[in-house]
Amino acid sequence: MIVRKMTALTLIPVLAISLFGCSNNSASSLDSTGTKNPDSAAGTGKISLAKKYDIKWFQWGPRDIQPDDAIIKYLNEKFNVNIKVERILAKEYQKNLELKIAAGDMPDVFRYSLSSGAHIYSQLKEDGFLMNFTEYADKYDLKGLKSYIDRPGTEEFREENGVFQLPSRKASVVPNVMVIRQDWLDQLGLKKPTTMDEFKAVLKAFKDNKMGGANTVPVTFALGYGAFLGLSTGFTGANNWGKVDGKWSYETVMPQYKSFLQFARELYGEGLIDREVFTSNEAQAKSKFITGSAGVIVAPTERYVAIEKDLAESNKNAKLSLLIPMPKGPAGDTGRVDASNTEPIVVIKKDRDEDFLARVAAIIDYTHSEEGIKILNYGIEGVHYKMENGKMVRTALYERDIIPSLGHLTAMTSDYSLAAQDVEGALKENVEYSLKSGIAPPFTALTYGTSKDLVPSIDKKYNEWIINFVTGAKDINANWDQYVKEMNDAGLSKLTAAVEQNTKKWGK
């Protein structure tokens, strides 16, 4: 499963961030004279800023960083570097990352997907490519990095000989939003759907009445079929793992998942969802909604503001609303929420000199310190916002450099939990509802060793079957038992046994 985490960690309360005026936790390790003191050598507890370096940063996200981005400029000047951020859509990220690695053109800093990219981390670590963050934090007394490494709940990301990956941290709730054309509902005299059956009826009404023209797409999904299949929670009551007869079961082989697939097959077969859901990218899905072809789009919270703005520019008469809560299924709430600790970043050390690596470590230290985290979430005071009567008043540069509910693009490589909940209106209502009712992954004890050995083959088998099931190439009822057998043979039975055994050891 492309978008699902195989390891669920404990949810952690939101980190308390001090005021922007606090001191930089990592300042003691830097040569404050910068280029004025070229004799300050790396490896002596001080990090020289004498030589200017280019740093390649690979990142997924919804939009590019502007050439004169104020935060990148600030980091460049602070650390005497030239950070070059290459941004790509999430759906295309891993393929491009693997191509870069194969070609020997690895970025200096990048993230990997826990659900589908654990093998990348494991192989790079095994081959000695990765920076040991613990080593550099100790060597240069990087307090921000030390504090981040030692946070509770991150034990799964540690190795016996150090820490080679830093999990990003988002709020425990960063839900998708289900955005609907309220004006279409009004024209048809329909109410917002509250159940999956009502949702299907609304989609059918959109299609039958050609609300988006001859090629109406009743619903599309910004992040592709992973978001579509994520609606399964309303049928299974689970997120990744659930209990069947008191034992752990992977959600996609639970009996209730079969019912969900039958529902998904109905939607696809009747033309009620985007027929290109298995192949389209985010830009294509968004285009269908913005141009008026689609009546509903399921998208990450941080995409909503841009969707609303772009649609208003193309159709001033369009009205939007959010389905809060999302339509419920037989098992109840459909909304899924994620664990706090998510896709980690790594730094490539192989074939890089020590002075360069020390500089990168200093930047990572700063972006994981209290001051750096706040800058990445909200921007720079006096540039992206002003404080008036104790409140942040945003400037035009905030709208340009900061992505709503996501922060700066590079915030995803650190802690972006502040931005995730810095929303207003309907988005705030959606977050608050999800805090109470969203289904989070359970606390299951699954090691990365088990994941890297088994997940790729399980994912491959799952994707083969699910596409055939939803498109009708294979009958769900006739082939369900064979599907479950092949999933188990691909490694799921071993993975489930590991979860059962390890989680019992943890007393869960």
Long-range contacts (C-beta under 8 A, 24 or more apart in sequence): 1-115, 1-226, 1-229, 1-252, 1-459, 1-462, 1-463, 2-115, 2-116, 2-224, 2-225, 2-226, 2-459, 2-463, 3-115, 3-223, 3-226, 3-227, 3-230, 4-115, 4-226, 4-240, 5-114, 5-115, 5-240, 5-338, 5-339, 5-342, 5-441, 6-114, 6-115, 6-118, 6-240, 6-446, 6-451, 6-455, 6-495, 7-114, 7-156, 7-444, 7-446, 7-448, 7-451, 8-239, 8-240, 8-241, 8-339, 8-440, 8-441, 8-442, 8-443, 8-444, 8-446, 9-153, 9-154, 9-156, 9-339, 9-340, 9-341, 9-443, 10-152, 10-153, 10-339, 10-340, 10-443, 11-153, 11-172, 11-339, 11-340, 11-440, 12-151, 12-152, 12-153, 12-169, 12-172, 12-340, 12-341, 14-171, 14-417, 14-418, 14-421, 15-151, 15-169, 15-373, 15-415, 15-417, 17-370, 17-373, 17-374, 17-377, 17-418, 18-370, 18-374, 20-371, 20-374, 20-375, 20-381, 22-370, 22-371, 23-371, 24-144, 24-366, 24-369, 24-371, 24-372, 25-143, 25-144, 25-147, 25-365, 25-369, 25-370, 25-371, 26-142, 26-143, 26-144, 26-145, 26-362, 26-365, 26-366, 26-369, 28-141, 28-143, 29-140, 29-141, 29-142, 29-143, 29-362, 29-365, 30-362, 34-80, 35-80, 41-355, 42-354, 42-355, 42-357, 42-358, 42-359, 43-139, 43-354, 43-358, 45-139, 45-140, 45-141, 46-140, 47-140, 47-358, 47-359, 47-361, 47-362, 48-355, 48-358, 48-359, 49-79, 49-80, 49-359, 50-80, 51-80, 51-355, 52-80, 52-81, 52-82, 53-80, 53-81, 53-82, 53-356, 53-359, 54-81, 54-82, 54-84, 55-81, 55-82, 55-83, 55-84, 55-108, 55-109, 55-359, 55-360, 55-363, 56-84, 56-86, 56-107, 56-108, 56-109, 57-83, 57-84, 57-85, 57-86, 57-107, 57-108, 57-109, 57-110, 57-410, 57-413, 58-85, 58-86, 58-88, 58-97, 58-100, 58-107, 58-109, 58-110, 58-111, 59-85, 59-86, 59-87, 59-88, 59-110, 59-111, 59-409, 59-410, 59-412, 59-413, 60-87, 60-88, 60-89, 60-90, 60-93, 60-111, 60-412, 61-87, 61-90, 61-403, 61-406, 61-409, 61-412, 62-89, 62-282, 62-300, 62-302, 62-303, 62-306, 62-403, 62-406, 63-87, 63-306, 63-403, 63-409, 65-401, 65-409, 65-410, 66-400, 66-401, 69-401, 69-408, 70-379, 70-380, 70-383, 70-384, 70-397, 70-401, 71-375, 71-376, 71-379, 71-380, 71-401, 71-408, 71-410, 72-410, 74-375, 74-380, 75-363, 75-366, 75-367, 78-366, 79-359, 79-362, 79-363, 79-366, 80-359, 81-359, 81-363, 83-363, 85-409, 85-410, 87-409, 89-281, 89-282, 89-283, 90-223, 90-282, 91-223, 91-224, 91-281, 91-282, 92-281, 94-120, 106-348, 107-348, 108-347, 108-348, 108-352, 108-360, 109-345, 109-346, 109-347, 109-348, 109-360, 109-364, 109-413, 110-345, 110-346, 111-168, 111-343, 111-344, 111-345, 111-346, 111-412, 111-413, 112-165, 112-343, 112-344, 112-346, 113-343, 114-342, 114-343, 114-344, 115-455, 115-459, 116-455, 116-456, 116-459, 118-448, 118-451, 118-452, 118-455, 119-452, 119-455, 119-456, 121-164, 121-165, 121-344, 121-346, 121-448, 121-452, 122-448, 122-449, 122-452, 124-346, 124-348, 125-159, 125-164, 127-350, 128-350, 129-348, 129-349, 129-350, 130-164, 130-165, 130-346, 130-347, 130-348, 130-349, 131-164, 131-346, 131-347, 131-348, 131-349, 131-357, 131-360, 131-361, 132-161, 132-162, 132-163, 132-164, 132-349, 133-162, 133-163, 133-164, 133-165, 133-166, 133-347, 133-361, 133-364, 134-162, 134-163, 135-162, 136-357, 136-358, 136-361, 137-361, 137-365, 140-358, 140-361, 140-362, 140-365, 142-361, 142-362, 142-365, 143-365, 143-369, 144-365, 144-366, 144-368, 144-369, 144-370, 144-372, 145-361, 145-364, 145-365, 145-368, 145-369, 147-368, 147-369, 148-368, 148-415, 153-340, 153-341, 154-341, 156-447, 156-448, 157-341, 157-344, 164-346, 165-344, 165-345, 165-346, 166-344, 166-345, 166-346, 166-364, 166-368, 166-413, 166-414, 167-341, 167-342, 167-343, 167-344, 168-341, 168-342, 168-343, 168-344, 168-345, 168-412, 168-413, 168-414, 168-415, 168-416, 169-340, 169-341, 169-342, 169-414, 169-415, 169-416, 169-417, 170-338, 170-340, 170-342, 170-412, 170-415, 170-416, 170-417, 170-420, 171-340, 171-417, 171-420, 171-421, 171-431, 172-337, 172-338, 172-339, 172-340, 172-435, 172-440, 173-337, 173-338, 173-420, 173-421, 173-431, 173-434, 173-435, 173-438, 174-300, 174-301, 174-302, 174-337, 174-338, 174-405, 174-420, 175-301, 175-335, 175-336, 175-337, 175-430, 175-431, 175-434, 175-438, 176-227, 176-230, 176-298, 176-299, 176-300, 176-301, 176-335, 176-336, 177-298, 177-299, 177-300, 177-301, 177-303, 177-304, 177-322, 177-427, 177-430, 178-296, 178-297, 178-298, 178-322, 178-323, 178-326, 178-327, 179-289, 179-296, 179-297, 179-298, 179-299, 179-304, 179-307, 179-320, 179-321, 179-322, 180-295, 180-296, 180-320, 180-321, 180-322, 180-323, 181-211, 181-295, 181-296, 181-318, 181-319, 181-320, 182-319, 182-320, 182-321, 183-317, 183-318, 183-319, 184-211, 184-295, 185-321, 186-319, 187-211, 192-321, 192-323, 193-323, 193-327, 194-325, 194-327, 194-328, 195-327, 195-328, 195-329, 196-231, 196-234, 196-235, 196-263, 196-327, 196-328, 196-329, 196-330, 196-334, 198-327, 199-327, 200-263, 200-266, 200-267, 200-272, 202-295, 203-267, 203-272, 203-273, 203-295, 203-296, 204-270, 204-272, 206-295, 206-296, 207-270, 207-271, 207-272, 211-295, 212-292, 212-293, 212-294, 212-295, 213-292, 213-293, 215-293, 216-293, 216-294, 216-295, 217-273, 217-274, 217-275, 217-288, 217-293, 217-294, 217-295, 218-271, 218-272, 218-273, 218-294, 218-295, 218-296, 219-272, 219-273, 219-274, 219-294, 219-295, 219-296, 219-297, 219-298, 220-273, 220-274, 220-277, 220-280, 220-285, 220-288, 220-289, 220-294, 220-296, 220-297, 220-298, 221-273, 221-274, 221-277, 221-285, 221-297, 221-298, 221-299, 222-282, 222-285, 222-286, 222-297, 222-298, 222-299, 222-300, 222-303, 223-282, 223-299, 223-300, 224-277, 224-278, 224-280, 224-281, 224-282, 224-285, 225-277, 225-278, 225-466, 225-467, 225-470, 227-298, 227-299, 228-264, 228-273, 228-277, 228-298, 229-264, 229-466, 230-336, 231-260, 231-264, 231-326, 231-329, 231-334, 232-257, 232-260, 233-329, 233-331, 233-333, 233-334, 233-335, 233-336, 233-439, 234-260, 234-326, 234-327, 234-328, 234-329, 234-330, 234-331, 234-332, 234-333, 234-334, 235-259, 235-260, 235-263, 235-329, 235-330, 235-331, 236-260, 236-331, 237-331, 237-332, 237-439, 238-439, 239-336, 239-337, 239-439, 239-440, 239-441, 239-442, 240-441, 240-442, 240-444, 241-441, 241-442, 241-444, 241-499, 242-442, 247-500, 248-444, 248-496, 248-499, 248-500, 248-503, 249-496, 250-487, 250-492, 250-495, 250-496, 252-462, 252-466, 252-487, 253-483, 253-484, 253-487, 253-488, 253-492, 256-330, 256-331, 258-476, 258-480, 259-330, 260-329, 261-466, 261-469, 261-470, 261-476, 262-476, 262-477, 263-329, 264-469, 264-470, 265-469, 265-470, 265-472, 265-476, 268-470, 268-471, 268-472, 269-472, 278-467, 278-470, 278-471, 286-310, 290-314, 292-318, 296-323, 301-405, 301-420, 301-423, 301-427, 301-430, 301-431, 302-403, 302-404, 302-405, 302-406, 302-420, 304-404, 304-405, 304-427, 305-404, 306-404, 321-426, 322-426, 322-427, 322-429, 322-430, 324-426, 324-429, 324-430, 324-433, 325-433, 325-437, 333-437, 333-438, 333-439, 335-433, 335-434, 335-437, 335-438, 335-439, 336-438, 336-439, 336-440, 337-434, 337-435, 337-438, 337-439, 337-440, 338-440, 338-441, 339-440, 339-441, 340-417, 343-412, 345-413, 367-410, 367-413, 367-414, 368-414, 368-415, 372-414, 373-411, 373-414, 373-415, 373-418, 374-418, 375-408, 376-407, 376-408, 376-410, 376-411, 376-414, 376-415, 376-416, 377-407, 377-408, 377-411, 377-415, 377-416, 377-417, 377-418, 377-419, 377-422, 378-402, 378-407, 378-418, 378-419, 378-422, 379-408, 442-508, 443-503, 443-506, 443-508, 444-499, 444-502, 444-503, 444-508, 445-499, 445-502, 445-503, 445-505, 445-506, 445-508, 446-495, 446-498, 446-499, 446-502, 447-498, 447-502, 450-494, 450-495, 450-498, 451-495, 453-491, 454-490, 454-491, 454-492, 454-494, 454-495, 455-491, 455-495, 457-490, 457-491, 458-487, 458-490, 458-491, 458-492, 458-495, 460-490, 461-486, 461-487, 461-490, 462-487
